[in-house]
Amino acid sequence: GDALPLQRFPPSSSQPVPVSYPAACQPHRLPARALLRPAKVCQAGDAYTREKFKPQPTRDLEKEKRRLQNILATGKDEVTDKVEQVFVQKKEEEIAEPDRFEELMNEIQERREFLAEMEALGQGKKYQGIVLTEISQKLHEMEIIDKKRSEEMRNTMTKAFPIGNKFNLQD
């Protein structure tokens, strides 16, 4: 029941060779009693001293007052609005927003291609109902967009031409 010896005895040699283990592998022994520092040692250290107050840079109160007055008067923050307007204008110039009508056309085409691939694989019946329903929803959305555009066109045309003109665009 004892622990195995730390030395290995080779059969060919007559002297035992000691086996050394690195320090990380050797077991750590705990002290007999806890190592607590006395109160005097703790108080003598820096644990009980307070940090000195370091004032932070102050803000301009007059500027804050003007900003608050502007917010209460107009409901908007003047500085951020200018920055946002410039950012929005640059964003609109850089990125031409894709037309929703064109997006719908592309989505319908993708669904038709998917359905054709599934039919080629023999899975067409499984997906046909779902894909045709999605296509009909996209077509309905396209019709709504088309009606809105045609209504806007009529409104702009009636504003451009007087009502007393020979041409009647409402028909």
Salt bridges, closest charged atoms under 4 A:
GLU62 OE2 - LYS65 NZ 3.64
GLU64 OE1 - ARG67 NH1 3.90
ASP77 OD2 - ARG67 NE 3.17
ASP99 OD1 - ARG149 NH2 2.33
GLU103 OE1 - ARG100 NH1 3.14
GLU107 OE2 - ARG100 NH1 3.79
GLU107 OE1 - LYS138 NZ 2.83
GLU134 OE1 - ARG111 NE 2.75
GLU141 OE2 - ARG100 NH2 3.01
GLU151 OE1 - ARG154 NH1 3.92
